[in-house]
Amino acid sequence: MVLEGILWVLRSGARWRDLPKEYPSASTCWRRLQEWEERDVWLRIWRSLLGQLDAQGKLNWEEVFLDGSFASAKKGGSAWVKPNVARVQSGWWWQTAKVFLWEASFARPVRPK
């Protein structure tokens, strides 16, 4: 149920606090995602999911992967301040994008059309 809660947030783009009641608490799901990301469990889950979907022919590798991450602007903040690169490239979404792109580009044979 924790994994399904995490996937619900990632798929919907909703805030953690908007996680429906049928899933474990938002703090539990968020904390578990952080722990899994630190121990590379999230990476293994993502690769396994992609592998299973690909084996079932349910992935279209020619589609583009988009990252739905965003950062809200702060009132009074300068519009010209560069984001902190280390912060931009951290988090589960960065690993997720890298795995998706790796699997799409290198880890599977090219199928004839």
Backbone as JSON Lines, residues from 0, in Angstrom:
{"i":0,"aa":"M","n":[0.82,-1.2,0.0],"ca":[0.0,0.0,0.0],"c":[0.87,1.26,0.0]}
{"i":1,"aa":"V","n":[2.03,1.19,0.64],"ca":[2.93,2.34,0.64],"c":[3.39,2.63,-0.79]}
{"i":2,"aa":"L","n":[3.81,1.59,-1.51],"ca":[4.24,1.77,-2.9],"c":[3.11,2.35,-3.74]}
{"i":3,"aa":"E","n":[1.9,1.85,-3.56],"ca":[0.77,2.38,-4.32],"c":[0.49,3.83,-3.97]}
{"i":4,"aa":"G","n":[0.66,4.2,-2.7],"ca":[0.5,5.6,-2.29],"c":[1.54,6.5,-2.94]}
{"i":5,"aa":"I","n":[2.78,6.03,-2.98],"ca":[3.85,6.79,-3.63],"c":[3.54,6.96,-5.11]}
{"i":6,"aa":"L","n":[3.14,5.87,-5.75],"ca":[2.83,5.93,-7.18],"c":[1.64,6.84,-7.46]}
{"i":7,"aa":"W","n":[0.66,6.87,-6.55],"ca":[-0.49,7.75,-6.73],"c":[-0.04,9.2,-6.75]}
{"i":8,"aa":"V","n":[0.83,9.58,-5.81],"ca":[1.32,10.97,-5.78],"c":[2.13,11.28,-7.03]}
{"i":9,"aa":"L","n":[3.02,10.36,-7.42],"ca":[3.85,10.6,-8.6],"c":[3.02,10.69,-9.87]}
{"i":10,"aa":"R","n":[2.03,9.83,-10.0],"ca":[1.19,9.81,-11.19],"c":[0.26,11.03,-11.24]}
{"i":11,"aa":"S","n":[-0.3,11.4,-10.11],"ca":[-1.29,12.48,-10.1],"c":[-0.65,13.87,-10.05]}
{"i":12,"aa":"G","n":[0.56,13.95,-9.51],"ca":[1.19,15.26,-9.34],"c":[0.64,16.01,-8.13]}
{"i":13,"aa":"A","n":[-0.16,15.33,-7.33],"ca":[-0.76,15.96,-6.16],"c":[0.27,16.16,-5.05]}
{"i":14,"aa":"R","n":[-0.09,16.98,-4.1],"ca":[0.76,17.17,-2.92],"c":[0.64,15.94,-2.02]}
{"i":15,"aa":"W","n":[1.68,15.68,-1.25],"ca":[1.66,14.53,-0.35],"c":[0.47,14.62,0.59]}
{"i":16,"aa":"R","n":[0.14,15.8,1.07],"ca":[-0.95,15.94,2.04],"c":[-2.32,15.65,1.43]}
{"i":17,"aa":"D","n":[-2.39,15.57,0.09],"ca":[-3.65,15.25,-0.58],"c":[-3.8,13.76,-0.88]}
{"i":18,"aa":"L","n":[-2.9,12.95,-0.36],"ca":[-2.96,11.5,-0.56],"c":[-4.28,10.97,0.01]}
{"i":19,"aa":"P","n":[-5.07,10.21,-0.77],"ca":[-6.35,9.68,-0.27],"c":[-6.16,8.8,0.96]}
{"i":20,"aa":"K","n":[-7.21,8.74,1.76],"ca":[-7.18,8.02,3.05],"c":[-6.97,6.52,2.91]}
{"i":21,"aa":"E","n":[-7.25,5.94,1.72],"ca":[-7.09,4.48,1.59],"c":[-5.63,4.05,1.58]}
{"i":22,"aa":"Y","n":[-4.72,5.0,1.45],"ca":[-3.29,4.71,1.49],"c":[-2.74,5.01,2.88]}
{"i":23,"aa":"P","n":[-1.56,4.48,3.21],"ca":[-0.94,4.87,4.48],"c":[-0.74,6.39,4.52]}
{"i":24,"aa":"S","n":[-0.39,6.92,5.66],"ca":[-0.27,8.37,5.8],"c":[0.75,8.94,4.82]}
{"i":25,"aa":"A","n":[0.56,10.2,4.49],"ca":[1.47,10.88,3.57],"c":[2.89,10.89,4.12]}
{"i":26,"aa":"S","n":[3.03,11.09,5.42],"ca":[4.37,11.12,6.0],"c":[5.04,9.75,5.91]}
{"i":27,"aa":"T","n":[4.26,8.68,6.06],"ca":[4.81,7.33,5.93],"c":[5.28,7.08,4.5]}
{"i":28,"aa":"C","n":[4.45,7.44,3.53],"ca":[4.81,7.22,2.12],"c":[6.03,8.07,1.75]}
{"i":29,"aa":"W","n":[6.03,9.32,2.15],"ca":[7.16,10.2,1.81],"c":[8.45,9.7,2.46]}
{"i":30,"aa":"R","n":[8.36,9.34,3.75],"ca":[9.55,8.85,4.46],"c":[10.08,7.57,3.83]}
{"i":31,"aa":"R","n":[9.19,6.65,3.46],"ca":[9.61,5.4,2.84],"c":[10.28,5.66,1.5]}
{"i":32,"aa":"L","n":[9.73,6.59,0.71],"ca":[10.34,6.94,-0.57],"c":[11.76,7.48,-0.35]}
{"i":33,"aa":"Q","n":[11.94,8.33,0.65],"ca":[13.27,8.87,0.95],"c":[14.24,7.75,1.36]}
{"i":34,"aa":"E","n":[13.77,6.85,2.21],"ca":[14.62,5.73,2.65],"c":[14.99,4.84,1.45]}
{"i":35,"aa":"W","n":[14.02,4.52,0.63],"ca":[14.26,3.66,-0.53],"c":[15.22,4.33,-1.52]}
{"i":36,"aa":"E","n":[15.07,5.63,-1.69],"ca":[15.95,6.35,-2.6],"c":[17.39,6.32,-2.08]}
{"i":37,"aa":"E","n":[17.57,6.5,-0.78],"ca":[18.91,6.49,-0.18],"c":[19.58,5.12,-0.3]}
{"i":38,"aa":"R","n":[18.8,4.04,-0.23],"ca":[19.35,2.67,-0.26],"c":[19.26,2.03,-1.65]}
{"i":39,"aa":"D","n":[18.94,2.8,-2.67],"ca":[18.8,2.34,-4.05],"c":[17.66,1.34,-4.25]}
{"i":40,"aa":"V","n":[16.77,1.22,-3.27],"ca":[15.61,0.34,-3.42],"c":[14.68,0.93,-4.48]}
{"i":41,"aa":"W","n":[14.49,2.25,-4.48],"ca":[13.61,2.89,-5.46],"c":[14.12,2.62,-6.87]}
{"i":42,"aa":"L","n":[15.42,2.69,-7.05],"ca":[16.03,2.41,-8.35],"c":[15.71,0.99,-8.81]}
{"i":43,"aa":"R","n":[15.83,0.03,-7.9],"ca":[15.53,-1.37,-8.25],"c":[14.04,-1.56,-8.54]}
{"i":44,"aa":"I","n":[13.18,-0.9,-7.77],"ca":[11.73,-0.99,-8.02],"c":[11.41,-0.43,-9.4]}
{"i":45,"aa":"W","n":[11.97,0.73,-9.71],"ca":[11.71,1.39,-10.99],"c":[12.19,0.52,-12.15]}
{"i":46,"aa":"R","n":[13.4,-0.03,-12.02],"ca":[13.92,-0.89,-13.09],"c":[13.06,-2.14,-13.26]}
{"i":47,"aa":"S","n":[12.64,-2.73,-12.17],"ca":[11.79,-3.91,-12.24],"c":[10.46,-3.6,-12.92]}
{"i":48,"aa":"L","n":[9.87,-2.48,-12.55],"ca":[8.6,-2.07,-13.15],"c":[8.77,-1.84,-14.65]}
{"i":49,"aa":"L","n":[9.81,-1.12,-15.04],"ca":[10.05,-0.88,-16.47],"c":[10.29,-2.19,-17.22]}
{"i":50,"aa":"G","n":[11.05,-3.09,-16.61],"ca":[11.32,-4.38,-17.25],"c":[10.05,-5.19,-17.46]}
{"i":51,"aa":"Q","n":[9.18,-5.22,-16.45],"ca":[7.93,-5.97,-16.58],"c":[7.01,-5.36,-17.63]}
{"i":52,"aa":"L","n":[6.89,-4.03,-17.6],"ca":[6.04,-3.37,-18.59],"c":[6.57,-3.56,-20.01]}
{"i":53,"aa":"D","n":[7.9,-3.51,-20.15],"ca":[8.5,-3.7,-21.47],"c":[8.28,-5.12,-21.96]}
{"i":54,"aa":"A","n":[8.44,-6.1,-21.08],"ca":[8.24,-7.5,-21.46],"c":[6.8,-7.76,-21.9]}
{"i":55,"aa":"Q","n":[5.86,-7.01,-21.35],"ca":[4.45,-7.15,-21.72],"c":[4.08,-6.28,-22.93]}
{"i":56,"aa":"G","n":[5.08,-5.55,-23.47],"ca":[4.83,-4.69,-24.62],"c":[3.99,-3.47,-24.3]}
{"i":57,"aa":"K","n":[4.0,-3.03,-23.04],"ca":[3.16,-1.91,-22.62],"c":[3.88,-0.57,-22.6]}
{"i":58,"aa":"L","n":[5.13,-0.55,-23.06],"ca":[5.88,0.71,-23.1],"c":[6.14,1.12,-24.54]}
{"i":59,"aa":"N","n":[5.97,2.39,-24.8],"ca":[6.34,2.95,-26.09],"c":[7.61,3.76,-25.86]}
{"i":60,"aa":"W","n":[8.76,3.18,-26.18],"ca":[10.05,3.79,-25.88],"c":[10.33,5.02,-26.74]}
{"i":61,"aa":"E","n":[9.51,5.28,-27.71],"ca":[9.73,6.45,-28.54],"c":[9.07,7.7,-27.96]}
{"i":62,"aa":"E","n":[8.26,7.53,-26.93],"ca":[7.65,8.68,-26.28],"c":[8.67,9.37,-25.39]}
{"i":63,"aa":"V","n":[8.43,10.61,-25.12],"ca":[9.35,11.42,-24.31],"c":[8.99,11.29,-22.84]}
{"i":64,"aa":"F","n":[10.01,11.25,-22.0],"ca":[9.82,11.25,-20.55],"c":[9.84,12.69,-20.07]}
{"i":65,"aa":"L","n":[8.83,13.08,-19.33],"ca":[8.77,14.44,-18.79],"c":[8.85,14.39,-17.28]}
{"i":66,"aa":"D","n":[9.53,15.35,-16.73],"ca":[9.62,15.48,-15.29],"c":[8.62,16.54,-14.85]}
{"i":67,"aa":"G","n":[7.71,16.18,-13.99],"ca":[6.71,17.11,-13.54],"c":[7.12,17.92,-12.33]}
{"i":68,"aa":"S","n":[8.39,17.89,-11.96],"ca":[8.84,18.67,-10.81],"c":[8.71,20.15,-11.09]}
{"i":69,"aa":"F","n":[8.46,20.9,-10.04],"ca":[8.41,22.34,-10.19],"c":[8.81,22.98,-8.88]}
{"i":70,"aa":"A","n":[9.16,24.22,-8.94],"ca":[9.49,24.98,-7.74],"c":[8.7,26.28,-7.81]}
{"i":71,"aa":"S","n":[7.96,26.56,-6.76],"ca":[7.17,27.79,-6.76],"c":[8.07,29.0,-6.52]}
{"i":72,"aa":"A","n":[7.69,30.11,-7.11],"ca":[8.44,31.35,-6.93],"c":[8.1,31.93,-5.56]}
{"i":73,"aa":"K","n":[9.08,32.51,-4.91],"ca":[8.87,33.15,-3.62],"c":[8.59,34.63,-3.85]}
{"i":74,"aa":"K","n":[7.68,35.19,-3.07],"ca":[7.39,36.62,-3.2],"c":[8.64,37.42,-2.88]}
{"i":75,"aa":"G","n":[8.94,38.37,-3.71],"ca":[10.08,39.24,-3.45],"c":[11.41,38.67,-3.9]}
{"i":76,"aa":"G","n":[11.42,37.42,-4.39],"ca":[12.65,36.78,-4.83],"c":[13.06,37.32,-6.2]}
{"i":77,"aa":"S","n":[14.35,37.35,-6.45],"ca":[14.85,37.82,-7.73],"c":[14.55,36.78,-8.81]}
{"i":78,"aa":"A","n":[14.08,37.25,-9.93],"ca":[13.78,36.34,-11.04],"c":[15.05,35.86,-11.72]}
{"i":79,"aa":"W","n":[16.18,36.47,-11.42],"ca":[17.43,36.16,-12.12],"c":[18.36,35.29,-11.31]}
{"i":80,"aa":"V","n":[17.95,34.82,-10.15],"ca":[18.81,33.98,-9.32],"c":[18.85,32.58,-9.9]}
{"i":81,"aa":"K","n":[20.05,32.04,-10.11],"ca":[20.19,30.68,-10.64],"c":[19.84,29.68,-9.54]}
{"i":82,"aa":"P","n":[19.17,28.57,-9.89],"ca":[18.88,27.55,-8.89],"c":[20.16,26.84,-8.47]}
{"i":83,"aa":"N","n":[20.15,26.31,-7.27],"ca":[21.28,25.54,-6.76],"c":[21.33,24.23,-7.53]}
{"i":84,"aa":"V","n":[22.39,24.0,-8.3],"ca":[22.5,22.82,-9.17],"c":[22.43,21.54,-8.35]}
{"i":85,"aa":"A","n":[23.09,21.49,-7.2],"ca":[23.06,20.28,-6.38],"c":[21.64,19.97,-5.95]}
{"i":86,"aa":"R","n":[20.87,21.0,-5.62],"ca":[19.49,20.79,-5.2],"c":[18.62,20.36,-6.38]}
{"i":87,"aa":"V","n":[18.82,20.95,-7.53],"ca":[18.03,20.61,-8.7],"c":[18.23,19.16,-9.1]}
{"i":88,"aa":"Q","n":[19.44,18.64,-8.96],"ca":[19.73,17.29,-9.42],"c":[19.59,16.24,-8.32]}
{"i":89,"aa":"S","n":[19.0,16.58,-7.2],"ca":[18.84,15.6,-6.14],"c":[17.42,15.06,-6.14]}
{"i":90,"aa":"G","n":[17.2,13.98,-5.45],"ca":[15.87,13.46,-5.26],"c":[15.54,12.26,-6.14]}
{"i":91,"aa":"W","n":[14.43,11.65,-5.8],"ca":[13.99,10.43,-6.47],"c":[13.75,10.66,-7.95]}
{"i":92,"aa":"W","n":[13.25,11.84,-8.32],"ca":[12.9,12.08,-9.71],"c":[14.12,12.06,-10.61]}
{"i":93,"aa":"W","n":[15.26,12.5,-10.12],"ca":[16.47,12.5,-10.93],"c":[16.89,11.07,-11.24]}
{"i":94,"aa":"Q","n":[16.89,10.2,-10.21],"ca":[17.23,8.8,-10.42],"c":[16.21,8.13,-11.34]}
{"i":95,"aa":"T","n":[14.94,8.47,-11.17],"ca":[13.9,7.9,-12.0],"c":[14.11,8.26,-13.48]}
{"i":96,"aa":"A","n":[14.4,9.52,-13.73],"ca":[14.64,9.96,-15.11],"c":[15.86,9.27,-15.7]}
{"i":97,"aa":"K","n":[16.95,9.15,-14.91],"ca":[18.16,8.51,-15.42],"c":[17.9,7.06,-15.79]}
{"i":98,"aa":"V","n":[17.18,6.34,-14.94],"ca":[16.89,4.93,-15.22],"c":[16.01,4.82,-16.45]}
{"i":99,"aa":"F","n":[14.99,5.64,-16.54],"ca":[14.1,5.58,-17.7],"c":[14.88,5.82,-18.98]}
{"i":100,"aa":"L","n":[15.7,6.86,-18.97],"ca":[16.48,7.17,-20.17],"c":[17.48,6.07,-20.49]}
{"i":101,"aa":"W","n":[18.11,5.49,-19.48],"ca":[19.06,4.39,-19.7],"c":[18.34,3.21,-20.32]}
{"i":102,"aa":"E","n":[17.22,2.81,-19.71],"ca":[16.47,1.66,-20.21],"c":[15.99,1.91,-21.63]}
{"i":103,"aa":"A","n":[15.54,3.12,-21.91],"ca":[15.02,3.45,-23.24],"c":[16.13,3.48,-24.29]}
{"i":104,"aa":"S","n":[17.34,3.86,-23.88],"ca":[18.41,4.06,-24.86],"c":[19.34,2.87,-25.03]}
{"i":105,"aa":"F","n":[19.7,2.21,-23.95],"ca":[20.8,1.25,-24.01],"c":[20.45,-0.17,-23.59]}
{"i":106,"aa":"A","n":[19.57,-0.32,-22.63],"ca":[19.42,-1.61,-21.97],"c":[18.48,-2.58,-22.69]}
{"i":107,"aa":"R","n":[17.9,-2.21,-23.77],"ca":[16.99,-3.11,-24.46],"c":[17.3,-3.12,-25.95]}
{"i":108,"aa":"P","n":[17.06,-4.23,-26.59],"ca":[17.32,-4.29,-28.04],"c":[16.32,-3.44,-28.81]}
{"i":109,"aa":"V","n":[16.73,-2.96,-29.94],"ca":[15.85,-2.17,-30.8],"c":[14.92,-3.13,-31.52]}
{"i":110,"aa":"R","n":[13.65,-2.84,-31.45],"ca":[12.65,-3.69,-32.09],"c":[12.35,-3.16,-33.48]}
{"i":111,"aa":"P","n":[12.23,-4.04,-34.46],"ca":[11.87,-3.59,-35.81],"c":[10.44,-3.09,-35.82]}
{"i":112,"aa":"K","n":[10.14,-2.15,-36.68],"ca":[8.78,-1.57,-36.76],"c":[7.9,-2.42,-37.65]}
